[in-house]
Amino acid sequence: MRTTNPIASLLKSSPFKPLQAHMRIVMECVSEVPGLFNALAEGDAEALHAQKEKIFAKESEADTVKNELRAHLPKSLFMPVDRRDLLELLEMQDAIANTAQDIAGLTMERDMTIPEGMESDLLAFVQCCVDTCGSAAQIVEELDELIEMGFRGREATKVEEMVATLNKIEDETDEMGIRLSRLLFSKEDQLSPVSVIFWYQMLRWIGGLADNAEKVGDRMRLLIAR
């Protein structure tokens, strides 16, 4: 019995549908990150491991969809979007899941006990960065409407406004990250130098979730501009 490749089937209707499917999986992946830090804050090693496994599984699923889309995306598209633009958008989406995996991996590879006094600010930072990714995912869901309107008109204006909002949220995450970095460095005398280095890297990766989400939004804005 002949099987049907789900990505190839989606591409028959629109190359945007598998992109949207990929972004949904990416969001399922990154949505597990707050739970990872909640487990870390509570010192629950079992829950921490479970969250890490969920993130790794979803990142792998996102990779599968990404590779299938690359393999089946036609060389030429009769659409007002360049094939290269779609592939670049796909890479930016995938970078979000990759960063979530990096974060999860570090929490398991090393004892990443949260420095005292940073718990609440850290959890708020994590959630804000994940929310930024959610805003990017909402923008990607507008692709169908954008193509129906030829990337013009009210739908294009709506998406541009959504991207502007996303940019503002990402700016907030930058400020939160800076404050947390300063708080971390104020505790240098209480922590080992290695712990400071690893936590600084962790803060950069958490902020990287929002940075990559902003790149997705900016790429969508560029599609409209073209």
Backbone as a chain_set.jsonl record, in Angstrom:
{"seq": "MRTTNPIASLLKSSPFKPLQAHMRIVMECVSEVPGLFNALAEGDAEALHAQKEKIFAKESEADTVKNELRAHLPKSLFMPVDRRDLLELLEMQDAIANTAQDIAGLTMERDMTIPEGMESDLLAFVQCCVDTCGSAAQIVEELDELIEMGFRGREATKVEEMVATLNKIEDETDEMGIRLSRLLFSKEDQLSPVSVIFWYQMLRWIGGLADNAEKVGDRMRLLIAR", "coords": {"N": [[0.845, -1.194, 0.0], [0.62, 2.172, -0.875], [2.13, 4.862, 0.779], [1.432, 8.154, 1.989], [3.319, 11.068, 2.083], [3.163, 13.343, 4.693], [4.132, 16.0, 4.683], [4.624, 16.487, 1.975], [2.009, 16.322, 1.105], [0.871, 18.544, 2.372], [2.273, 20.55, 1.067], [1.14, 20.535, -1.423], [-1.102, 22.068, -1.21], [-0.223, 24.477, -0.104], [2.936, 26.047, 0.423], [3.184, 27.308, 2.792], [1.743, 26.052, 4.771], [3.175, 23.715, 5.829], [5.247, 25.181, 6.974], [3.877, 26.551, 8.964], [3.025, 24.35, 10.427], [5.462, 23.421, 11.324], [6.238, 25.58, 12.972], [4.33, 25.402, 14.96], [5.092, 23.059, 16.273], [7.592, 23.859, 17.162], [6.759, 25.762, 19.027], [5.497, 24.078, 20.852], [7.705, 22.841, 21.823], [9.269, 24.97, 22.976], [7.48, 25.851, 24.852], [7.754, 24.164, 26.963], [9.893, 25.049, 28.368], [9.548, 26.937, 30.601], [8.571, 25.159, 32.57], [10.8, 23.629, 32.954], [12.536, 25.372, 34.326], [11.004, 25.873, 36.554], [11.102, 23.382, 37.785], [13.809, 23.325, 38.282], [14.07, 25.426, 40.095], [12.658, 24.364, 42.201], [14.202, 22.271, 42.892], [13.671, 19.748, 41.921], [14.698, 16.979, 40.687], [13.693, 14.817, 39.193], [11.442, 15.87, 37.843], [12.787, 17.804, 36.413], [14.364, 16.285, 34.676], [12.321, 15.066, 33.222], [11.181, 17.265, 31.895], [13.323, 18.041, 30.346], [13.507, 15.837, 28.617], [11.086, 16.076, 27.23], [11.498, 18.48, 25.839], [13.723, 17.833, 24.242], [12.571, 15.822, 22.68], [10.57, 17.205, 21.256], [12.145, 19.037, 19.882], [13.512, 17.336, 18.207], [11.374, 16.381, 16.705], [10.65, 18.754, 15.421], [12.923, 19.098, 13.864], [12.643, 16.962, 12.112], [10.359, 17.677, 10.628], [11.364, 20.029, 9.495], [13.474, 19.025, 7.862], [12.027, 17.399, 6.114], [10.461, 19.306, 4.841], [12.407, 20.848, 3.55], [13.332, 18.923, 1.759], [11.151, 18.474, 0.097], [10.251, 20.894, -0.843], [9.362, 22.683, -3.677], [11.527, 23.616, -6.439], [10.844, 25.87, -7.807], [8.362, 28.326, -7.185], [5.072, 29.271, -7.77], [4.332, 31.799, -6.593], [4.127, 34.869, -4.696], [6.526, 34.829, -3.255], [9.869, 34.218, -2.568], [11.68, 31.157, -2.837], [13.98, 30.936, -1.32], [13.495, 32.764, 0.71], [11.497, 31.473, 2.167], [12.911, 29.248, 3.106], [14.807, 30.501, 4.709], [13.163, 31.632, 6.654], [12.219, 29.295, 7.773], [14.6, 28.313, 8.919], [15.032, 30.244, 10.882], [12.83, 29.854, 12.538], [13.44, 27.289, 13.388], [15.706, 27.748, 14.866], [14.773, 28.643, 17.283], [13.76, 26.345, 18.567], [16.147, 24.904, 18.674], [17.627, 26.471, 20.445], [16.118, 26.189, 22.766], [16.621, 23.518, 23.248], [19.392, 23.63, 23.755], [19.362, 25.052, 26.156], [17.965, 23.252, 27.837], [19.721, 21.115, 27.76], [22.003, 22.125, 29.073], [21.064, 22.453, 31.674], [20.977, 19.864, 32.519], [23.495, 18.823, 32.145], [25.116, 20.001, 33.936], [25.327, 21.084, 37.372], [23.024, 23.39, 37.84], [22.173, 25.162, 39.912], [19.967, 27.672, 40.911], [21.117, 30.911, 41.54], [20.86, 32.369, 44.77], [18.198, 34.588, 45.42], [17.645, 35.208, 42.818], [15.598, 33.804, 41.745], [12.761, 34.545, 41.29], [12.922, 36.694, 39.45], [14.282, 35.444, 37.398], [12.484, 33.408, 36.579], [10.404, 35.003, 35.657], [11.656, 36.262, 33.532], [12.201, 34.073, 31.847], [9.549, 33.29, 31.195], [8.635, 35.584, 29.869], [10.283, 35.602, 27.61], [9.462, 33.239, 26.384], [6.815, 33.939, 25.874], [7.285, 35.86, 23.943], [8.114, 34.261, 21.837], [5.69, 33.024, 21.406], [4.23, 35.154, 20.366], [5.533, 35.453, 17.921], [4.807, 33.045, 16.748], [2.057, 33.433, 16.422], [2.098, 35.366, 14.451], [3.154, 33.925, 12.293], [1.009, 32.255, 11.858], [-0.631, 33.883, 10.407], [0.036, 33.676, 7.791], [-1.5, 32.347, 5.788], [-3.694, 34.085, 5.414], [-2.322, 36.315, 4.581], [-1.267, 35.569, 2.078], [-3.604, 35.199, 0.646], [-4.439, 37.798, 0.418], [-2.499, 38.81, -1.128], [-0.23, 39.77, 0.11], [-0.777, 42.362, 0.825], [-2.781, 45.252, 1.73], [-5.277, 45.319, 4.396], [-4.632, 43.044, 5.892], [-1.856, 42.838, 5.644], [-1.14, 45.192, 6.943], [-2.076, 44.577, 9.491], [-0.343, 42.469, 10.204], [2.093, 43.799, 10.17], [1.701, 45.487, 12.341], [1.532, 43.592, 14.354], [4.122, 42.617, 14.294], [5.499, 44.901, 15.099], [4.606, 45.065, 17.739], [5.697, 42.701, 18.709], [8.429, 43.351, 18.515], [8.595, 45.301, 20.509], [8.053, 43.787, 22.806], [10.25, 42.112, 22.752], [12.247, 43.959, 23.23], [11.706, 44.471, 25.903], [12.44, 42.039, 27.016], [15.165, 42.158, 26.58], [15.896, 44.188, 28.359], [15.193, 42.976, 30.758], [16.974, 40.856, 30.749], [19.425, 42.197, 30.927], [19.188, 43.341, 33.48], [19.141, 41.012, 35.026], [21.652, 39.967, 34.467], [23.277, 41.885, 35.638], [22.511, 41.509, 38.275], [23.433, 38.926, 38.662], [26.228, 39.337, 38.379], [26.622, 40.876, 40.594], [26.713, 39.053, 42.541], [29.087, 37.75, 42.431], [31.064, 37.297, 44.37], [29.902, 35.398, 45.924], [29.62, 33.162, 44.443], [31.14, 30.512, 42.501], [33.669, 31.182, 40.029], [33.254, 29.674, 37.701], [30.545, 28.993, 37.879], [29.379, 31.501, 37.598], [30.094, 32.071, 34.946], [28.727, 30.015, 33.549], [26.067, 30.573, 34.23], [25.796, 33.083, 33.107], [26.005, 32.438, 30.427], [23.696, 30.889, 30.263], [21.695, 32.823, 30.698], [22.042, 34.309, 28.374], [21.272, 32.445, 26.439], [18.584, 32.04, 27.132], [17.582, 34.617, 26.625], [18.105, 34.467, 23.951], [16.004, 32.996, 22.888], [13.93, 34.894, 22.637], [15.25, 36.667, 20.943], [15.525, 35.162, 18.577], [12.844, 34.787, 18.012], [12.114, 37.399, 17.408], [13.544, 37.694, 15.043], [12.113, 36.022, 13.37], [9.707, 37.47, 13.178], [10.69, 39.827, 11.961], [11.527, 38.811, 9.516], [9.081, 38.117, 8.424], [8.017, 40.664, 8.118], [9.735, 41.567, 6.141], [8.98, 39.945, 4.011], [6.504, 41.025, 3.422], [7.28, 43.566, 2.638], [8.561, 43.055, 0.269]], "CA": [[0.0, 0.0, 0.0], [1.416, 3.378, -0.998], [1.913, 5.824, 1.856], [1.491, 9.558, 1.589], [4.137, 11.9, 2.95], [2.307, 14.445, 5.155], [4.683, 17.287, 4.271], [4.354, 16.616, 0.546], [0.58, 16.582, 0.968], [0.638, 19.932, 2.759], [2.856, 21.427, 0.058], [0.258, 20.6, -2.578], [-2.056, 23.15, -1.005], [0.511, 25.719, 0.139], [4.203, 25.833, 1.128], [3.105, 27.943, 4.094], [1.144, 25.155, 5.768], [4.199, 23.009, 6.598], [5.949, 26.171, 7.789], [3.042, 26.763, 10.145], [3.067, 23.113, 11.208], [6.767, 23.411, 11.981], [6.25, 26.571, 14.043], [3.51, 24.894, 16.072], [5.922, 22.103, 17.013], [8.591, 24.688, 17.841], [6.116, 26.339, 20.214], [5.301, 22.991, 21.815], [9.027, 22.629, 22.397], [9.683, 26.08, 23.835], [6.505, 25.992, 25.938], [8.18, 23.317, 28.079], [11.039, 25.662, 29.049], [9.223, 27.416, 31.955], [8.49, 24.018, 33.476], [12.184, 23.234, 33.232], [13.086, 26.251, 35.357], [10.228, 25.651, 37.782], [11.679, 22.189, 38.405], [15.136, 23.704, 38.763], [13.879, 26.256, 41.288], [12.148, 23.507, 43.28], [15.161, 21.213, 43.158], [13.021, 18.472, 41.595], [15.523, 16.372, 39.638], [12.862, 13.961, 38.334], [10.679, 16.753, 36.962], [13.759, 18.453, 35.536], [14.704, 15.312, 33.632], [11.131, 14.877, 32.383], [11.057, 18.44, 31.036], [14.411, 17.963, 29.362], [13.136, 14.826, 27.625], [10.017, 16.643, 26.398], [12.098, 19.493, 24.964], [14.536, 17.145, 23.247], [11.684, 15.102, 21.768], [9.915, 18.171, 20.376], [13.162, 19.593, 18.996], [13.747, 16.305, 17.192], [10.197, 16.398, 15.827], [10.763, 19.955, 14.591], [13.974, 18.825, 12.88], [12.086, 16.056, 11.101], [9.504, 18.476, 9.743], [12.252, 20.925, 8.755], [14.179, 18.274, 6.826], [11.046, 16.977, 5.115], [10.074, 20.48, 4.069], [13.533, 21.152, 2.659], [13.437, 17.904, 0.716], [9.993, 18.459, -0.792], [9.898, 22.229, -1.325], [9.675, 22.796, -5.109], [12.584, 24.562, -6.804], [10.188, 27.118, -8.21], [7.042, 28.499, -6.61], [4.251, 30.265, -8.446], [3.8, 32.585, -5.498], [4.892, 36.103, -4.528], [7.52, 34.616, -2.209], [11.031, 33.489, -3.048], [11.952, 29.905, -2.134], [15.032, 31.2, -0.351], [12.884, 33.442, 1.86], [10.805, 30.463, 2.966], [13.913, 28.432, 3.781], [15.406, 31.317, 5.763], [12.166, 31.705, 7.718], [12.238, 27.973, 8.407], [15.799, 28.234, 9.758], [14.836, 31.115, 12.044], [11.905, 29.154, 13.428], [14.12, 26.136, 13.96], [16.692, 28.236, 15.834], [14.092, 28.752, 18.577], [13.76, 25.005, 19.163], [17.537, 24.553, 18.962], [18.034, 27.185, 21.654], [15.441, 25.523, 23.882], [17.368, 22.283, 23.504], [20.653, 24.014, 24.401], [19.038, 25.41, 27.543], [17.639, 22.025, 28.559], [20.936, 20.312, 27.865], [22.888, 22.684, 30.085], [20.523, 22.209, 33.021], [21.212, 18.47, 32.88], [24.921, 18.509, 32.063], [25.83, 20.639, 35.047], [24.474, 21.526, 38.481], [22.695, 24.785, 37.574], [21.371, 25.695, 41.018], [19.703, 29.097, 40.706], [21.698, 31.741, 42.61], [19.88, 32.886, 45.721], [17.703, 35.933, 45.15], [17.399, 35.397, 41.381], [14.553, 32.882, 41.288], [11.545, 35.165, 40.754], [13.272, 37.462, 38.251], [14.649, 34.49, 36.352], [11.27, 32.767, 36.069], [9.67, 36.014, 34.888], [12.426, 36.438, 32.298], [11.946, 32.896, 31.014], [8.181, 33.344, 30.691], [8.522, 36.679, 28.908], [10.932, 35.17, 26.372], [8.572, 32.248, 25.771], [5.68, 34.7, 25.356], [7.749, 36.487, 22.707], [8.044, 33.202, 20.829], [4.267, 32.846, 21.116], [3.83, 36.248, 19.475], [6.055, 35.121, 16.595], [3.986, 31.953, 16.223], [0.788, 34.022, 15.986], [2.356, 36.048, 13.179], [3.291, 32.883, 11.27], [-0.339, 31.747, 11.567], [-1.291, 34.82, 9.498], [0.555, 33.489, 6.439], [-2.575, 32.007, 4.851], [-4.447, 35.302, 5.098], [-1.428, 37.215, 3.837], [-1.172, 35.171, 0.674], [-4.904, 35.45, 0.021], [-4.52, 39.237, 0.153], [-1.376, 39.215, -1.95], [0.718, 40.48, 0.974], [-1.137, 43.783, 0.787], [-4.054, 45.596, 2.347], [-5.459, 45.327, 5.845], [-3.928, 41.913, 6.511], [-0.442, 43.213, 5.723], [-1.044, 46.202, 8.007], [-2.261, 43.855, 10.752], [0.879, 41.734, 10.504], [3.119, 44.785, 10.502], [1.432, 45.932, 13.711], [1.894, 42.472, 15.226], [5.588, 42.58, 14.345], [5.914, 46.039, 15.927], [4.354, 44.668, 19.125], [6.714, 41.698, 19.012], [9.689, 44.065, 18.728], [8.531, 45.958, 21.828], [8.173, 42.749, 23.834], [11.64, 41.655, 22.737], [13.017, 45.004, 23.921], [11.504, 44.25, 27.334], [13.262, 40.89, 27.428], [16.553, 42.637, 26.621], [16.074, 44.922, 29.614], [15.151, 41.996, 31.844], [18.226, 40.107, 30.692], [20.488, 43.072, 31.431], [19.039, 43.435, 34.932], [19.53, 39.736, 35.613], [23.106, 39.848, 34.344], [23.848, 42.737, 36.679], [22.261, 40.848, 39.555], [24.366, 37.797, 38.694], [27.583, 39.823, 38.625], [26.693, 41.406, 41.964], [26.865, 37.901, 43.431], [30.33, 37.064, 42.073], [31.807, 36.883, 45.56], [29.196, 34.286, 46.557], [29.584, 32.045, 43.496], [32.41, 30.172, 41.872], [33.792, 31.81, 38.705], [32.663, 28.801, 36.677], [29.087, 29.129, 37.977], [29.029, 32.801, 37.004], [30.231, 31.935, 33.492], [27.65, 29.182, 33.019], [24.79, 31.26, 34.361], [25.773, 34.164, 32.121], [25.671, 31.785, 29.159], [22.296, 30.497, 30.339], [20.884, 34.026, 30.484], [22.149, 34.655, 26.953], [20.45, 31.502, 25.676], [17.174, 32.346, 27.394], [17.305, 35.796, 25.813], [18.167, 34.058, 22.55], [14.665, 32.583, 22.456], [13.242, 36.109, 22.198], [15.979, 37.205, 19.792], [15.155, 34.377, 17.399], [11.44, 35.089, 17.721], [12.101, 38.698, 16.734], [14.032, 37.48, 13.68], [10.973, 35.475, 12.611], [8.824, 38.594, 12.885], [11.337, 40.725, 11.001], [11.501, 38.146, 8.202], [7.719, 38.269, 7.927], [7.904, 42.059, 7.666], [10.468, 41.67, 4.885], [8.152, 39.313, 2.986], [5.478, 41.996, 3.044], [7.943, 44.677, 1.936], [8.942, 42.627, -1.081]], "C": [[0.88, 1.243, 0.0], [1.076, 4.364, 0.119], [2.069, 7.238, 1.33], [2.323, 10.342, 2.582], [3.323, 13.11, 3.376], [2.818, 15.815, 4.723], [4.422, 17.523, 2.786], [2.879, 16.929, 0.308], [0.251, 18.028, 1.312], [1.142, 20.894, 1.69], [1.977, 21.552, -1.18], [-0.73, 21.744, -2.456], [-1.354, 24.486, -0.821], [1.822, 25.409, 0.839], [4.191, 26.452, 2.518], [2.565, 26.995, 5.164], [2.187, 24.328, 6.517], [5.06, 23.95, 7.439], [5.192, 26.426, 9.085], [3.05, 25.537, 11.043], [4.38, 23.026, 11.972], [6.789, 24.374, 13.165], [5.41, 26.118, 15.229], [4.304, 23.904, 16.927], [7.011, 22.841, 17.786], [7.996, 25.281, 19.115], [5.835, 25.274, 21.27], [6.612, 22.708, 22.542], [9.363, 23.724, 23.41], [8.719, 26.283, 25.01], [6.854, 25.126, 27.148], [9.312, 23.959, 28.885], [10.681, 26.232, 30.43], [9.137, 26.296, 32.974], [9.866, 23.51, 33.869], [12.761, 24.064, 34.379], [12.288, 26.185, 36.657], [10.784, 24.444, 38.539], [13.051, 22.497, 38.989], [15.026, 24.5, 40.059], [13.439, 25.414, 42.482], [13.117, 22.389, 43.654], [14.609, 19.829, 42.878], [13.741, 17.843, 40.398], [14.697, 15.518, 38.667], [12.056, 14.802, 37.342], [11.596, 17.455, 35.964], [14.121, 17.538, 34.369], [13.528, 15.12, 32.665], [10.957, 16.051, 31.422], [12.128, 18.435, 29.957], [14.06, 16.974, 28.251], [12.045, 15.347, 26.693], [10.589, 17.629, 25.388], [12.921, 18.83, 23.861], [13.663, 16.419, 22.219], [11.028, 16.051, 20.774], [10.914, 18.812, 19.418], [13.469, 18.618, 17.867], [12.594, 16.252, 16.194], [10.235, 17.599, 14.895], [11.821, 19.757, 13.516], [13.457, 17.94, 11.755], [11.226, 16.817, 10.103], [10.357, 19.413, 8.89], [12.931, 20.198, 7.597], [13.239, 17.801, 5.727], [10.636, 18.15, 4.231], [11.173, 20.877, 3.092], [13.571, 20.202, 1.471], [12.322, 17.994, -0.315], [9.579, 19.838, -1.312], [10.3, 22.36, -2.786], [10.761, 23.837, -5.37], [12.005, 25.898, -7.216], [8.78, 27.146, -7.648], [6.288, 29.582, -7.368], [3.527, 31.103, -7.401], [4.662, 33.826, -5.336], [5.928, 36.022, -3.407], [8.655, 33.784, -2.791], [11.269, 32.239, -2.198], [12.995, 30.112, -1.038], [14.48, 31.877, 0.905], [12.185, 32.442, 2.775], [11.796, 29.613, 3.754], [14.585, 29.203, 4.92], [14.446, 31.466, 6.944], [12.128, 30.399, 8.497], [13.43, 27.845, 9.362], [15.644, 29.08, 11.018], [13.874, 30.495, 13.044], [12.631, 28.029, 14.156], [15.141, 26.546, 15.013], [16.077, 28.373, 17.223], [14.112, 27.408, 19.292], [15.176, 24.567, 19.523], [18.017, 25.211, 20.255], [17.382, 26.575, 22.887], [16.166, 24.234, 24.247], [18.703, 22.575, 24.196], [20.439, 24.321, 25.883], [18.785, 24.154, 28.371], [18.879, 21.168, 28.776], [21.851, 20.809, 28.97], [22.381, 22.422, 31.498], [20.794, 20.781, 33.486], [22.695, 18.116, 32.916], [25.691, 19.023, 33.273], [24.847, 21.013, 36.15], [24.229, 23.024, 38.312], [21.767, 25.324, 38.664], [21.209, 27.203, 40.847], [20.302, 29.905, 41.858], [20.606, 32.344, 43.492], [19.495, 34.329, 45.395], [17.395, 36.193, 43.694], [16.18, 34.631, 40.891], [13.383, 33.585, 40.605], [11.826, 35.945, 39.477], [13.612, 36.536, 37.094], [13.414, 33.847, 35.736], [10.439, 33.739, 35.234], [10.341, 36.249, 33.54], [12.161, 35.295, 31.328], [10.552, 32.98, 30.386], [8.012, 34.433, 29.645], [9.15, 36.293, 27.57], [10.087, 34.133, 25.632], [7.342, 32.937, 25.184], [6.047, 35.407, 24.039], [7.713, 35.489, 21.562], [6.595, 32.95, 20.424], [3.749, 33.927, 20.188], [4.309, 35.986, 18.056], [5.22, 34.022, 15.949], [2.639, 32.471, 15.723], [0.953, 34.73, 14.638], [2.457, 35.03, 12.045], [1.926, 32.309, 10.893], [-1.11, 32.667, 10.612], [-0.869, 34.62, 8.043], [-0.536, 33.196, 5.416], [-3.353, 33.249, 4.423], [-3.604, 36.273, 4.281], [-1.385, 36.855, 2.362], [-2.484, 35.387, -0.065], [-5.053, 36.917, -0.372], [-3.34, 39.749, -0.666], [-0.341, 40.033, -1.187], [0.471, 41.99, 0.958], [-2.403, 44.0, 1.613], [-4.062, 45.493, 3.854], [-4.713, 44.202, 6.538], [-2.448, 42.22, 6.665], [-0.226, 44.232, 6.839], [-1.157, 45.542, 9.377], [-0.976, 43.139, 11.164], [2.011, 42.684, 10.877], [2.94, 45.305, 11.928], [1.796, 44.843, 14.711], [3.408, 42.377, 15.379], [6.112, 43.713, 15.219], [5.717, 45.726, 17.408], [5.381, 43.651, 19.59], [8.056, 42.364, 19.317], [9.731, 44.73, 20.102], [8.695, 44.943, 22.956], [9.615, 42.257, 23.911], [12.543, 42.67, 23.408], [12.905, 44.836, 25.434], [12.35, 43.077, 27.833], [14.736, 41.282, 27.484], [16.836, 43.332, 27.948], [16.076, 43.971, 30.81], [16.456, 41.206, 31.907], [19.396, 40.912, 31.24], [20.417, 43.173, 32.957], [19.483, 42.145, 35.624], [21.045, 39.531, 35.553], [23.796, 40.682, 35.416], [23.685, 42.106, 38.062], [23.22, 39.676, 39.728], [25.767, 38.276, 39.053], [27.735, 40.416, 40.025], [26.91, 40.296, 42.983], [28.162, 37.136, 43.158], [31.088, 36.543, 43.277], [31.187, 35.665, 46.235], [29.224, 33.017, 45.704], [30.98, 31.732, 42.976], [32.468, 30.854, 40.502], [33.143, 30.983, 37.6], [31.141, 28.918, 36.69], [28.621, 30.436, 37.354], [29.063, 32.702, 35.482], [29.066, 31.147, 32.908], [26.295, 29.873, 33.131], [24.682, 32.442, 33.394], [25.428, 33.599, 30.742], [24.205, 31.382, 29.131], [21.382, 31.691, 30.083], [20.904, 34.451, 29.02], [21.276, 33.733, 26.103], [18.96, 31.749, 25.898], [16.757, 33.569, 26.585], [17.315, 35.483, 24.33], [16.841, 33.55, 22.017], [13.904, 33.774, 21.902], [13.918, 36.716, 20.974], [15.584, 36.475, 18.506], [13.699, 34.597, 17.01], [11.333, 36.416, 16.979], [12.568, 38.564, 15.286], [12.93, 36.902, 12.796], [10.026, 36.607, 12.216], [9.409, 39.537, 11.848], [11.356, 40.12, 9.597], [10.106, 38.237, 7.594], [7.488, 39.687, 7.405], [8.605, 42.228, 6.314], [9.679, 41.046, 3.74], [7.082, 40.29, 2.484], [6.092, 43.128, 2.216], [8.29, 44.312, 0.509], [7.738, 42.46, -1.986]], "O": [[1.8, 1.343, 0.811], [-0.09, 4.663, 0.374], [2.761, 7.474, 0.339], [2.07, 10.294, 3.786], [2.831, 13.844, 2.519], [2.019, 16.704, 4.428], [4.043, 18.623, 2.385], [2.54, 17.708, -0.583], [-0.551, 18.666, 0.63], [0.522, 21.927, 1.433], [2.05, 22.545, -1.903], [-1.15, 22.325, -3.457], [-1.821, 25.511, -1.317], [1.842, 24.593, 1.76], [5.067, 26.17, 3.335], [2.903, 27.132, 6.34], [2.106, 24.236, 7.742], [5.551, 23.56, 8.499], [5.784, 26.506, 10.162], [3.078, 25.656, 12.268], [4.407, 22.609, 13.13], [7.295, 24.036, 14.236], [5.74, 26.417, 16.377], [4.201, 23.911, 18.154], [7.316, 22.493, 18.927], [8.649, 25.3, 20.159], [5.929, 25.552, 22.465], [6.62, 22.379, 23.728], [9.699, 23.436, 24.559], [9.106, 26.828, 26.043], [6.312, 25.329, 28.234], [9.657, 23.473, 29.963], [11.452, 26.029, 31.369], [9.575, 26.454, 34.114], [10.068, 23.023, 34.982], [13.394, 23.528, 35.288], [12.833, 26.416, 37.736], [10.921, 24.471, 39.762], [13.411, 21.996, 40.054], [15.788, 24.282, 41.001], [13.793, 25.704, 43.624], [12.886, 21.651, 44.612], [15.014, 18.85, 43.505], [13.428, 18.14, 39.245], [14.968, 15.499, 37.466], [11.993, 14.486, 36.154], [11.223, 17.671, 34.812], [14.174, 17.972, 33.218], [13.716, 15.023, 31.453], [10.62, 15.848, 30.256], [11.87, 18.78, 28.804], [14.294, 17.253, 27.075], [12.081, 15.084, 25.491], [10.21, 17.615, 24.217], [12.833, 19.211, 22.694], [13.979, 16.406, 21.03], [10.937, 15.742, 19.586], [10.575, 19.102, 18.271], [13.661, 19.019, 16.719], [12.807, 16.096, 14.991], [9.896, 17.485, 13.717], [11.641, 20.196, 12.38], [13.792, 18.144, 10.588], [11.345, 16.631, 8.892], [10.102, 19.572, 7.696], [12.958, 20.705, 6.475], [13.6, 17.8, 4.55], [10.483, 18.0, 3.019], [10.896, 21.205, 1.938], [13.807, 20.61, 0.334], [12.519, 17.632, -1.475], [8.664, 19.943, -2.128], [11.471, 22.168, -3.113], [10.899, 24.809, -4.627], [12.618, 26.942, -6.993], [8.085, 26.13, -7.632], [6.807, 30.679, -7.581], [2.298, 31.121, -7.326], [5.808, 33.844, -5.786], [6.179, 36.999, -2.703], [8.417, 32.761, -3.434], [11.081, 32.265, -0.982], [12.897, 29.527, 0.041], [14.932, 31.605, 2.018], [12.266, 32.543, 3.999], [11.562, 29.292, 4.919], [14.894, 28.633, 5.967], [14.869, 31.431, 8.1], [12.02, 30.396, 9.723], [13.291, 27.334, 10.473], [16.077, 28.676, 12.097], [14.076, 30.597, 14.254], [12.47, 27.836, 15.361], [15.415, 25.789, 15.944], [16.774, 28.237, 18.228], [14.439, 27.332, 20.476], [15.388, 23.932, 20.557], [18.72, 24.594, 21.055], [18.018, 26.456, 23.934], [16.304, 23.904, 25.425], [19.1, 21.856, 25.113], [21.22, 23.911, 26.741], [19.322, 24.007, 29.469], [19.062, 20.573, 29.838], [22.413, 20.012, 29.721], [23.172, 22.194, 32.413], [20.837, 20.509, 34.686], [23.101, 17.209, 33.642], [26.778, 18.539, 33.588], [23.665, 21.233, 35.884], [25.107, 23.837, 38.601], [20.706, 25.874, 38.37], [22.19, 27.923, 40.661], [20.027, 29.618, 43.023], [19.56, 32.772, 43.002], [20.351, 35.173, 45.13], [16.932, 37.28, 43.349], [15.77, 34.792, 39.741], [13.046, 33.26, 39.466], [11.053, 35.867, 38.522], [13.268, 36.814, 35.945], [13.305, 33.75, 34.514], [9.843, 33.353, 34.228], [9.664, 36.415, 32.525], [11.926, 35.515, 30.14], [10.395, 32.765, 29.184], [7.324, 34.232, 28.644], [8.61, 36.621, 26.514], [10.008, 34.149, 24.403], [6.876, 32.558, 24.109], [5.215, 35.531, 23.139], [7.326, 35.832, 20.445], [6.301, 32.696, 19.256], [2.922, 33.656, 19.317], [3.591, 36.26, 17.094], [4.955, 34.061, 14.748], [2.135, 31.996, 14.706], [0.057, 34.695, 13.795], [1.911, 35.246, 10.963], [1.708, 31.921, 9.745], [-2.137, 32.263, 10.067], [-1.362, 35.317, 7.157], [-0.509, 33.729, 4.307], [-3.636, 33.447, 3.242], [-4.113, 36.965, 3.4], [-1.457, 37.73, 1.499], [-2.489, 35.716, -1.252], [-5.706, 37.242, -1.364], [-3.19, 40.953, -0.875], [0.34, 40.882, -1.762], [1.404, 42.785, 1.066], [-3.006, 43.055, 2.122], [-3.023, 45.566, 4.511], [-4.215, 44.381, 7.649], [-1.849, 41.904, 7.693], [0.748, 44.149, 7.587], [-0.432, 45.894, 10.308], [-0.571, 43.194, 12.325], [2.791, 42.407, 11.788], [3.92, 45.534, 12.637], [2.308, 45.134, 15.792], [3.913, 42.091, 16.464], [7.054, 43.522, 15.989], [6.557, 46.075, 18.238], [5.876, 43.719, 20.715], [8.738, 41.984, 20.268], [10.762, 44.725, 20.775], [9.388, 45.203, 23.939], [10.138, 42.015, 24.999], [13.502, 42.296, 24.083], [13.879, 45.031, 26.161], [12.904, 43.12, 28.931], [15.475, 40.795, 28.34], [17.868, 43.104, 28.578], [16.854, 44.137, 31.75], [16.972, 40.926, 32.989], [20.257, 40.372, 31.935], [21.437, 43.101, 33.643], [20.122, 42.182, 36.676], [21.641, 38.985, 36.482], [24.773, 40.246, 36.026], [24.584, 42.159, 38.901], [23.756, 39.46, 40.815], [26.422, 37.7, 39.922], [28.835, 40.453, 40.576], [27.247, 40.555, 44.139], [28.318, 36.0, 43.606], [31.69, 35.47, 43.22], [31.844, 34.979, 47.017], [28.893, 31.932, 46.182], [31.877, 32.574, 43.007], [31.43, 31.081, 39.881], [32.551, 31.534, 36.672], [30.513, 28.94, 35.632], [27.6, 30.48, 36.669], [28.161, 33.195, 34.805], [28.481, 31.547, 31.901], [25.468, 29.769, 32.225], [23.592, 32.759, 32.918], [24.662, 34.198, 29.987], [23.541, 31.514, 28.102], [20.407, 31.583, 29.338], [19.889, 34.903, 28.489], [20.619, 34.181, 25.163], [18.168, 31.675, 24.958], [15.71, 33.564, 25.938], [16.632, 36.136, 23.541], [16.574, 33.658, 20.82], [13.303, 33.691, 20.831], [13.246, 37.221, 20.074], [15.339, 37.103, 17.476], [13.357, 34.594, 15.827], [10.555, 36.544, 16.034], [12.047, 39.243, 14.4], [12.823, 37.247, 11.62], [9.596, 36.695, 11.066], [8.699, 39.997, 10.953], [11.217, 40.837, 8.606], [9.965, 38.415, 6.384], [6.842, 39.882, 6.375], [8.117, 42.952, 5.446], [9.702, 41.558, 2.621], [6.798, 40.367, 1.289], [5.511, 43.586, 1.232], [8.309, 45.177, -0.368], [7.889, 42.103, -3.155]]}, "num_chains": 1, "name": "protein.A"}
